[in-house]
Amino acid sequence: MTIHHHDDIETPEKLLTPSEVAQRFRVNPKTVTRWARAGKLSAIRTLGGHRRFRESEINRCLDELSGEEPRP
């Protein structure tokens, strides 16, 4: 078990809503939900049961689709 001190904690990664992800892929938000259910995108569930997506993973997927080098 690792104990983190305040100095060691990284800035939390930005989480995107299905609507924000849909805008980036230019698809309907329901499509993003279907992708998450199918395992094409990994989602984090909030305490209220809503899906959120890691911005870094979404950027990586977009980069792969466009054939670009991965973003830092």
Protein Blocks (a to p, Z undefined) as FASTA:
>chain_A
ZZddfklpccddddddfklmmmmnopafklmmmmmmnopaccdddfkopacddfklmmmm
mmmmnopacdZZ
